[in-house]
């Protein structure tokens, strides 16, 4: 008997379908793309048990007549091309001719569709890869697909489906991508019969980010400079990126689109992050909604069975253009901020008092407000902080101190010795840097980095002993369903930190109590960021996670509470900040590894002015 056997067409289609459809999110991608090609202006997705039990997609596109409705499930059926050469100019979402055939091979499918010119529509059912029923029905113009019992006839594939939460995350990610790439369409998303997202048409991707991620995230997005254009391949790059004040522990807020198609491309990610070098802390990721427009002949969108990847004819040109666009955008943002202030006024004689030594302050009972004109974020209940600030002493700033935290020190001269009574504050430059004279050196201090280090070191003394107090009115925070689930999984852990909350439905939590140090608008930011952190590190054991989480939260809180670049400081506030910096450990780097101060020696200055 021969060893080689021939599979039946039905079995062969089941196997082939598994290469195209691995999870519910892949079905969504295929069917929404078809709805977009059909000119839909409204698309609704209903998922039950993360799509494992049922997926239902409804659009108001132009629909199909009975002949096309029957033919669309056949292998290699397409309305997009007639010959191989058409692949070079196809302007729809690509071609494979296997999408609906694959879906029908591994699920039970019901299609209801009607054209505008027809009085009645058609409803057909496919089971076991065969047409099992057909009837004429009254229905609205458009198309409805119902996908039941995914992989019911291919148990080998079904067992590889992930937990509902994981599959739902994949569905949301795919659905959100369509929302961003087609802002002119009204999208609705339901899960287990509950409305999760209602996103009417908007003007820009930034507006869509406000719908999907909330205004607190969208406010960080700035328009990408549209300077990266190459006429030879028709390349244009546009979109939005987050500024230097936003980051996440994962890449969930980064999306790339090529000719309106959401794609995954490692080289594009590297090019984006390269543009942020020196801007964000290590292993932190920005948000980005990047749209590439390029001649269709310069890309291949059919290299991947699920059409998730794209290949460029000139990848180096595109990645370089993206990096340059990101750098130009961030650079322009800084320049605009500086141009809004009169630098001559900022560094005038009003900031140059008589240079005389001053005595260190007494032991502080609490951290004072740096300046009456600066509104500090209401994060710490400062009166509740224990007195942990030692008296300033003559301390040497050494290279060993800079490396004691494990961070790599900056390359400039950090061997400076600043004794508290011996330096003199000269003034503030650009509302960001404090200038000091110290012996024969000019010392430049980053006010945000320095204050961040001070608050971090002080908070470390009492963070593990946090106790919650009952809030007069519970604070309600709106999150995604996934974020809410992440926080609920660690509800006991948060309770140990003094934070007690309950779920209000699937997308809200009500905070009943919190430590005195966690108050005001930063509480929502901290908990939202914690949800992302849990998603990234939740696989660790509880002890390891607790250690990482403690470190993460109190460094995050220090950053939020510290004075910012752009805050004007009085002379007294600058002197106070420098005095306090001299009392903490690891004073040469902030919690993100950036240097807190820089120095220029007399010799370096004289060399610049050719006096040496």
matplotlib code that plots the C-alpha trace (Angstrom):
import matplotlib.pyplot as plt

x = [0.0, 1.5, 2.5, 1.4, -2.3, -4.5, -6.6, -10.1, -10.7, -12.7, -9.9, -7.3, -9.3, -9.5, -5.7, -5.1, -7.6, -5.5, -2.6, -4.9, -7.2, -5.4, -7.6, -10.9, -8.9, -7.9, -11.5, -12.3, -9.4, -10.6, -14.3, -13.7, -11.4, -14.2, -16.6, -14.3, -13.8, -17.6, -17.8, -19.2, -19.5, -20.7, -19.2, -20.3, -18.6, -20.2, -18.1, -19.2, -16.6, -13.8, -15.1, -14.8, -18.5, -19.7, -18.5, -21.0, -20.0, -22.5, -21.8, -23.8, -21.8, -23.1, -24.0, -24.1, -26.6, -27.5, -25.0, -22.1, -23.3, -23.0, -19.7, -17.8, -17.3, -15.6, -11.8, -10.0, -13.1, -12.3, -13.7, -10.3, -8.1, -8.3, -4.7, -1.3, -0.1, -3.0, -1.3, 1.1, -1.6, -4.3, -5.6, -7.9, -6.7, -4.8, -5.8, -5.7, -9.1, -9.2, -10.5, -14.2, -13.5, -11.1, -13.7, -16.4, -14.0, -13.5, -16.8, -20.5, -21.2, -24.4, -24.4, -27.2, -26.8, -28.7, -27.9, -29.5, -31.2, -32.8, -36.1, -35.1, -31.9, -30.5, -29.6, -27.4, -25.8, -22.5, -21.8, -19.1, -17.8, -21.0, -24.1, -26.8, -29.6, -30.7, -33.7, -34.9, -35.3, -36.1, -32.9, -31.2, -28.7, -25.3, -23.8, -24.0, -21.7, -22.3, -19.4, -20.4, -18.3, -14.8, -12.7, -15.6, -14.4, -10.7, -10.0, -6.2, -6.5, -9.0, -6.8, -4.2, -6.7, -5.6, -7.6, -10.6, -8.7, -5.8, -8.1, -10.2, -7.0, -6.1, -9.6, -9.4, -6.0, -7.1, -10.4, -8.6, -6.2, -9.2, -10.6, -7.3, -6.8, -10.4, -11.4, -14.3, -16.2, -18.4, -17.2, -19.0, -17.6, -19.6, -18.4, -20.8, -23.7, -22.2, -21.1, -17.4, -16.7, -18.8, -16.5, -18.3, -16.4, -13.8, -11.5, -8.0, -6.3, -5.5, -9.3, -9.7, -7.0, -9.1, -12.1, -10.1, -7.5, -8.9, -8.1, -5.4, -3.4, -4.4, -3.2, 0.4, 0.2, 1.7, 1.5, 4.4, 6.3, 5.3, 8.8, 9.7, 8.7, 10.3, 8.8, 10.5, 8.5, 5.7, 6.6, 4.8, 4.8, 2.2, 0.5, 1.0, 3.7, 3.8, 6.0, 8.8, 6.5, 4.7, 5.9, 4.7, 6.3, 4.9, 4.2, 0.4, 0.2, 2.3, 0.6, 1.9, -0.2, 0.9, -1.7, -4.3, -3.4, -2.3, 1.1, 3.6, 7.2, 10.2, 12.3, 9.7, 9.6, 13.4, 13.3, 10.6, 12.5, 15.7, 14.1, 13.5, 17.1, 18.1, 14.4, 12.8, 14.1, 15.6, 13.1, 10.2, 8.1, 6.3, 2.9, 2.7, 0.2, 2.2, 0.7, 2.8, 1.6, 3.6, 3.3, 1.6, 4.2, 6.9, 5.3, 4.2, 1.2, 0.8, 4.0, 2.2, -0.7, -2.7, -1.5, -0.1, 3.3, 4.5, 7.7, 9.2, 11.3, 13.5, 13.3, 16.4, 15.0, 11.7, 13.2, 15.6, 12.8, 10.8, 13.6, 14.4, 10.7, 10.5, 13.6, 12.4, 9.1, 10.6, 13.1, 10.5, 8.4, 11.4, 12.2, 8.6, 8.6, 11.8, 10.5, 7.5, 9.8, 12.2, 15.5, 17.1, 14.6, 15.0, 18.7, 18.7, 20.2, 17.0, 18.3, 21.8, 21.8, 25.0, 27.0, 27.6, 27.7, 24.7, 24.2, 22.5, 19.0, 18.0, 16.5, 13.3, 10.1, 8.5, 9.2, 8.3, 6.7, 9.5, 7.8, 4.5, 3.9, 4.3, 1.3, 2.8, 0.8, -1.4, 0.3, 1.8, 0.1, 3.2, 2.2, 1.9, 5.5, 7.9, 11.0, 13.6, 15.7, 19.2, 21.0, 23.0, 26.7, 29.9, 29.5, 31.7, 30.3, 32.3, 32.2, 31.6, 28.3, 27.2, 27.6, 26.3, 22.8, 23.9, 23.2, 25.8, 27.2, 27.2, 30.5, 31.1, 33.0, 31.0, 34.0, 33.1, 33.0, 30.2, 30.4, 27.1, 28.3, 30.7, 28.5, 26.6, 23.3, 23.7, 20.2, 17.8, 18.3, 15.3, 13.2, 14.8, 18.4, 19.9, 23.3, 25.8, 29.3, 31.5, 35.2, 36.5, 33.6, 30.2, 27.7, 24.4, 21.6, 18.5, 15.8, 13.4, 15.9, 17.3, 13.9, 12.8, 15.8, 15.1, 11.5, 12.4, 14.9, 12.6, 9.7, 11.7, 11.9, 8.2, 6.7, 6.4, 4.6, 1.8, -1.6, -4.9, -7.4, -11.0, -11.9, -14.7, -16.0, -14.8, -12.8, -14.1, -11.6, -12.6, -10.3, -10.5, -11.9, -8.5, -6.9, -9.7, -9.2, -5.4, -5.9, -8.6, -6.2, -3.8, -6.5, -5.0, -1.6, -3.0, -4.8, -1.5, -0.3, -3.3, -5.3, -8.7, -11.1, -14.0, -15.2, -18.0, -19.0, -16.3, -14.6, -14.6, -13.2, -14.2, -11.3, -12.5, -9.3, -5.7, -2.5, -2.3, 0.6, -1.7, -4.2, -5.4, -5.3, -2.1, -3.9, -5.6, -2.3, -0.5, -3.2, -3.5, 0.3, 0.2, -2.2, 0.3, 3.1, 1.1, 0.5, 4.2, 5.5, 2.5, 4.1, 6.7, 6.1, 4.5, 7.7, 9.5, 6.6, 6.0, 9.6, 9.4, 6.1, 7.1, 10.1, 8.0, 5.2, 7.3, 9.7, 6.7, 5.2, 8.5, 8.5, 5.0, 5.5, 8.8, 9.0, 9.0, 11.1, 9.5, 8.6, 10.0, 11.8, 12.7, 16.2, 15.1, 13.6, 16.7, 18.9, 16.5, 16.5, 20.3, 20.7, 18.3, 20.0, 23.2, 21.5, 20.4, 22.1, 22.7, 22.3, 24.1, 21.4, 17.6, 15.5, 15.5, 19.3, 19.7, 22.4, 21.1, 24.0, 26.8, 29.9, 32.3, 35.7, 37.6, 40.0, 37.1, 35.6, 38.9, 39.5, 36.1, 37.0, 40.6, 42.1, 44.2]
y = [0.0, 3.4, 5.7, 8.9, 9.5, 12.3, 14.3, 15.1, 18.8, 19.4, 18.2, 20.1, 23.3, 22.8, 22.5, 25.4, 27.5, 27.0, 28.9, 31.9, 31.8, 31.1, 33.1, 35.1, 38.4, 37.1, 36.6, 40.1, 41.5, 39.7, 40.7, 44.3, 44.7, 43.4, 45.9, 48.8, 47.7, 47.6, 51.3, 50.9, 54.1, 52.1, 48.9, 47.0, 44.0, 41.7, 39.0, 36.3, 34.6, 36.5, 35.3, 31.6, 31.0, 33.7, 36.7, 39.0, 41.8, 44.2, 46.9, 49.3, 48.8, 48.2, 44.6, 41.6, 40.1, 36.4, 35.2, 37.0, 35.9, 32.3, 32.7, 34.6, 31.4, 29.5, 29.1, 31.7, 33.8, 37.6, 40.8, 42.5, 41.1, 39.3, 38.4, 38.1, 41.5, 43.2, 42.6, 45.4, 48.0, 46.6, 49.5, 47.5, 45.5, 42.9, 39.6, 36.0, 34.7, 32.3, 34.5, 33.5, 30.1, 29.6, 30.9, 28.6, 25.6, 25.9, 27.4, 27.7, 30.8, 32.7, 35.5, 38.1, 40.8, 43.2, 45.9, 49.3, 48.6, 45.4, 45.2, 42.0, 40.5, 36.9, 34.8, 31.8, 29.3, 27.4, 24.3, 21.8, 23.9, 23.5, 25.6, 24.2, 26.8, 29.8, 32.1, 35.5, 37.9, 41.5, 43.2, 46.6, 47.4, 46.1, 42.8, 40.8, 37.8, 35.5, 33.1, 30.3, 27.7, 28.5, 25.4, 23.1, 20.6, 21.1, 20.3, 20.3, 24.0, 24.8, 23.7, 26.3, 29.2, 31.2, 32.2, 34.5, 37.5, 37.0, 36.5, 39.5, 41.6, 40.5, 41.4, 44.8, 45.5, 44.6, 46.6, 49.6, 49.6, 49.9, 52.7, 54.6, 54.0, 54.9, 57.9, 58.7, 55.5, 54.9, 51.8, 50.0, 47.1, 44.7, 41.9, 39.4, 41.7, 44.7, 47.8, 48.3, 51.1, 53.6, 55.6, 57.9, 59.4, 62.0, 64.3, 63.0, 60.0, 62.0, 62.5, 58.8, 58.2, 60.3, 58.0, 54.8, 55.6, 58.7, 62.4, 62.0, 59.9, 61.8, 65.1, 63.8, 63.3, 65.9, 66.0, 64.4, 66.8, 66.0, 66.6, 63.1, 62.9, 61.1, 61.7, 58.7, 56.1, 58.5, 58.3, 60.5, 60.0, 61.6, 61.0, 61.7, 60.8, 61.4, 64.0, 63.4, 63.3, 60.1, 56.5, 53.0, 49.7, 48.0, 48.9, 48.9, 52.5, 52.1, 51.5, 51.6, 51.9, 51.5, 52.8, 52.7, 49.0, 48.2, 46.4, 44.9, 45.6, 45.3, 47.7, 50.4, 50.0, 50.3, 53.4, 55.0, 54.2, 55.5, 58.9, 58.9, 58.1, 60.3, 61.4, 58.6, 56.4, 53.0, 50.3, 52.8, 53.1, 56.1, 56.2, 56.6, 56.6, 56.6, 56.6, 55.8, 56.6, 54.9, 53.8, 50.4, 49.0, 49.7, 47.4, 43.7, 43.3, 39.6, 38.1, 36.9, 34.4, 36.7, 39.9, 41.3, 42.2, 44.3, 44.3, 47.5, 47.8, 50.4, 49.7, 51.7, 54.9, 54.5, 53.8, 56.7, 59.0, 57.9, 58.4, 61.9, 62.8, 61.8, 63.7, 66.8, 66.7, 66.4, 69.1, 71.5, 71.0, 72.0, 75.0, 76.2, 76.0, 78.0, 80.6, 81.3, 82.8, 85.7, 84.1, 87.4, 88.1, 84.6, 85.1, 88.8, 90.6, 89.8, 86.3, 87.4, 88.5, 89.3, 86.1, 85.3, 82.1, 81.1, 78.9, 75.6, 75.4, 73.6, 70.2, 70.4, 69.2, 68.7, 69.3, 73.0, 74.3, 75.4, 78.5, 80.2, 80.7, 77.0, 74.7, 71.3, 68.2, 67.1, 63.7, 63.6, 64.6, 66.4, 66.8, 63.0, 62.5, 61.4, 63.5, 61.6, 64.4, 64.5, 67.7, 68.8, 68.0, 68.4, 65.7, 64.9, 64.3, 61.4, 59.0, 56.1, 57.7, 58.1, 54.4, 53.1, 52.6, 50.5, 53.1, 54.1, 57.6, 60.4, 61.0, 64.7, 65.7, 64.3, 64.3, 67.7, 68.3, 70.6, 71.4, 72.9, 76.3, 76.8, 77.0, 80.0, 80.0, 82.3, 81.9, 79.8, 79.2, 78.4, 77.8, 74.3, 74.5, 76.0, 77.6, 77.5, 78.8, 76.4, 77.3, 77.5, 75.6, 76.3, 73.6, 73.2, 71.3, 69.9, 71.0, 68.2, 65.4, 66.7, 67.1, 63.7, 62.1, 64.0, 62.8, 59.3, 58.8, 60.3, 58.2, 55.0, 55.3, 54.9, 53.4, 49.8, 51.1, 52.8, 52.8, 53.8, 56.2, 56.2, 58.8, 61.1, 60.5, 57.4, 58.2, 56.6, 55.8, 54.6, 52.0, 49.5, 46.1, 44.5, 47.1, 46.7, 42.9, 43.3, 45.5, 43.2, 40.3, 42.2, 43.6, 42.1, 43.5, 47.0, 46.6, 46.0, 49.3, 51.1, 51.2, 49.6, 49.6, 47.7, 47.1, 49.2, 47.2, 46.0, 49.3, 51.3, 51.0, 52.9, 53.7, 53.6, 54.4, 55.4, 56.3, 60.0, 60.3, 59.3, 62.0, 64.1, 63.6, 61.6, 58.7, 57.8, 58.0, 55.8, 53.1, 53.1, 52.8, 50.0, 48.1, 48.2, 47.2, 44.2, 43.2, 43.3, 41.7, 39.7, 36.4, 36.9, 35.3, 37.5, 38.3, 39.3, 41.3, 43.0, 44.2, 45.5, 47.0, 48.9, 50.3, 51.2, 53.0, 55.2, 56.2, 57.0, 59.1, 60.9, 61.8, 63.1, 65.2, 66.8, 70.3, 70.3, 71.8, 75.2, 75.9, 79.3, 79.0, 81.7, 82.1, 80.7, 77.7, 77.0, 77.2, 74.9, 72.3, 72.2, 72.0, 69.0, 67.4, 67.3, 65.2, 62.2, 59.2, 58.7, 62.4, 62.4, 60.5, 60.7, 57.6, 57.1, 57.2, 60.7, 63.0, 65.6, 67.9, 68.8, 70.8, 72.9, 73.6, 76.9, 75.3, 74.2, 77.7, 79.4, 77.0, 77.9, 81.6, 80.9, 82.3, 79.3]
z = [0.0, -0.9, 1.9, 0.2, 0.5, -0.9, 1.6, 0.7, -0.4, 2.8, 5.1, 3.0, 3.4, 7.2, 7.4, 5.2, 7.1, 10.3, 8.6, 7.9, 11.0, 14.3, 16.6, 16.6, 16.0, 12.6, 11.5, 12.7, 10.6, 7.5, 7.8, 8.8, 5.8, 3.6, 5.2, 4.5, 0.9, 0.7, 1.6, 5.1, 7.3, 10.3, 11.6, 14.8, 16.3, 18.9, 20.6, 23.0, 25.2, 23.4, 20.0, 20.8, 21.0, 18.5, 16.5, 14.8, 12.5, 11.0, 8.5, 6.3, 3.1, -0.3, 0.3, -2.1, -4.5, -4.1, -6.7, -4.9, -1.5, -2.5, -4.4, -1.7, 0.3, -2.6, -2.6, -4.7, -5.1, -5.3, -6.6, -6.4, -9.2, -12.4, -13.0, -11.2, -12.4, -10.7, -7.3, -8.0, -8.2, -5.9, -3.8, -1.5, 1.6, -0.4, -2.0, -1.1, -2.1, 0.9, 3.8, 3.8, 2.5, 5.5, 8.0, 6.6, 6.8, 10.6, 11.9, 11.3, 9.3, 8.7, 6.1, 5.7, 3.1, 0.9, -1.7, -1.7, -5.0, -3.7, -1.8, 0.0, 1.1, 1.3, 4.3, 3.8, 6.2, 5.7, 7.9, 7.4, 4.5, 2.6, 1.9, 4.2, 3.9, 1.9, 2.2, 1.1, 4.1, 4.9, 6.3, 6.1, 3.5, 4.2, 5.5, 8.6, 9.4, 12.3, 13.1, 15.6, 17.3, 16.0, 15.4, 16.4, 13.7, 14.2, 17.9, 17.3, 16.5, 19.2, 22.0, 21.1, 21.8, 24.8, 27.8, 27.2, 28.5, 26.1, 23.1, 24.0, 24.2, 20.7, 19.5, 21.1, 19.6, 16.1, 16.4, 17.8, 14.8, 12.4, 14.6, 14.2, 10.5, 9.6, 11.7, 9.3, 10.4, 13.4, 15.2, 18.0, 20.1, 22.3, 24.5, 26.1, 25.2, 26.9, 25.0, 25.4, 22.9, 21.0, 18.7, 16.3, 13.4, 14.3, 12.5, 13.5, 15.0, 18.1, 18.5, 18.2, 20.8, 23.2, 22.5, 22.9, 25.5, 27.2, 27.0, 29.6, 27.1, 24.0, 25.4, 25.2, 21.4, 19.1, 15.3, 13.5, 11.3, 7.7, 6.4, 5.5, 1.8, -1.1, -4.5, -6.1, -4.3, -3.3, 0.4, 2.9, 6.7, 9.0, 12.3, 15.9, 18.5, 22.3, 23.8, 26.3, 29.3, 28.2, 28.3, 28.9, 29.8, 26.7, 23.1, 23.3, 22.3, 19.1, 15.8, 12.2, 9.1, 5.5, 3.0, 5.8, 6.6, 10.2, 10.0, 12.3, 11.4, 13.7, 11.7, 11.9, 15.7, 15.9, 13.8, 16.0, 19.2, 17.7, 17.3, 21.1, 22.1, 25.0, 25.4, 27.3, 30.1, 29.2, 28.3, 28.2, 25.1, 23.6, 22.0, 18.2, 15.4, 12.3, 8.8, 5.7, 2.2, -0.5, -4.1, -4.2, -6.4, -3.7, -1.1, -0.9, 1.4, 0.7, 2.2, 5.3, 5.3, 7.7, 5.9, 9.1, 7.7, 4.8, 2.8, 1.4, -1.7, 0.0, 3.7, 4.7, 3.1, 5.0, 8.4, 8.2, 7.2, 10.2, 12.6, 11.2, 11.4, 15.1, 15.9, 14.0, 15.8, 19.3, 18.4, 17.2, 20.4, 22.5, 20.3, 20.4, 24.2, 24.4, 22.0, 24.2, 26.8, 26.6, 27.4, 28.0, 30.7, 32.1, 32.6, 33.5, 36.5, 38.4, 38.6, 39.6, 43.2, 45.1, 45.2, 48.8, 50.8, 52.7, 55.7, 55.4, 56.7, 59.9, 59.9, 58.0, 59.7, 56.3, 52.6, 51.9, 48.8, 46.5, 45.4, 46.1, 42.4, 41.6, 42.1, 43.2, 42.1, 45.0, 45.3, 48.8, 52.0, 53.1, 56.7, 57.0, 55.9, 58.7, 59.4, 57.5, 56.2, 57.8, 58.5, 55.4, 55.9, 54.0, 51.5, 48.6, 45.1, 43.7, 40.8, 43.3, 44.5, 40.9, 40.2, 43.5, 42.2, 39.4, 36.7, 34.2, 35.1, 32.5, 30.7, 31.8, 34.9, 37.8, 40.2, 41.4, 45.2, 46.3, 50.0, 51.1, 52.2, 49.3, 46.2, 45.1, 43.1, 40.1, 38.7, 36.6, 32.8, 30.6, 33.6, 33.7, 34.9, 38.1, 37.6, 40.4, 40.9, 42.8, 43.3, 39.7, 38.1, 36.7, 37.9, 36.0, 37.8, 36.1, 38.5, 37.7, 37.9, 41.1, 42.8, 41.5, 43.2, 46.5, 46.6, 45.6, 48.4, 51.0, 49.9, 50.1, 53.8, 54.4, 51.2, 52.6, 55.7, 53.7, 55.4, 53.7, 55.0, 54.1, 51.3, 52.0, 48.5, 46.5, 43.5, 40.3, 37.6, 34.1, 32.6, 29.8, 30.7, 30.5, 32.8, 35.3, 35.3, 35.8, 38.9, 40.3, 40.1, 42.5, 44.7, 47.9, 47.0, 46.6, 49.9, 51.6, 50.2, 51.6, 48.4, 48.5, 45.6, 44.1, 40.6, 39.2, 36.2, 33.8, 33.0, 36.3, 39.8, 42.8, 45.2, 48.8, 50.6, 49.7, 51.5, 52.4, 49.9, 47.0, 46.5, 43.6, 39.8, 39.9, 41.5, 38.2, 36.3, 38.9, 38.8, 35.0, 34.7, 37.3, 35.1, 32.2, 34.6, 35.8, 32.2, 31.5, 34.7, 36.0, 35.2, 38.0, 41.4, 44.0, 45.9, 42.8, 41.5, 44.8, 44.8, 41.3, 41.8, 44.9, 43.1, 40.1, 42.0, 44.2, 41.4, 39.3, 42.2, 42.7, 39.0, 39.1, 42.2, 41.2, 39.8, 36.0, 33.3, 32.7, 36.3, 37.5, 40.9, 43.3, 44.6, 47.9, 46.2, 44.2, 47.3, 49.2, 46.4, 46.2, 49.9, 50.0, 47.0, 49.1, 51.8, 49.7, 48.3, 44.6, 44.1, 40.7, 38.8, 38.8, 39.2, 35.4, 35.1, 33.8, 35.4, 37.9, 37.4, 35.0, 35.5, 33.4, 34.8, 34.5, 32.0, 29.8, 29.8, 29.1, 26.2, 24.7, 24.9, 23.7, 26.9, 27.6]

ax = plt.figure().add_subplot(projection="3d")
ax.plot(x, y, z, "-o")
ax.set_aspect("equal")
plt.show()
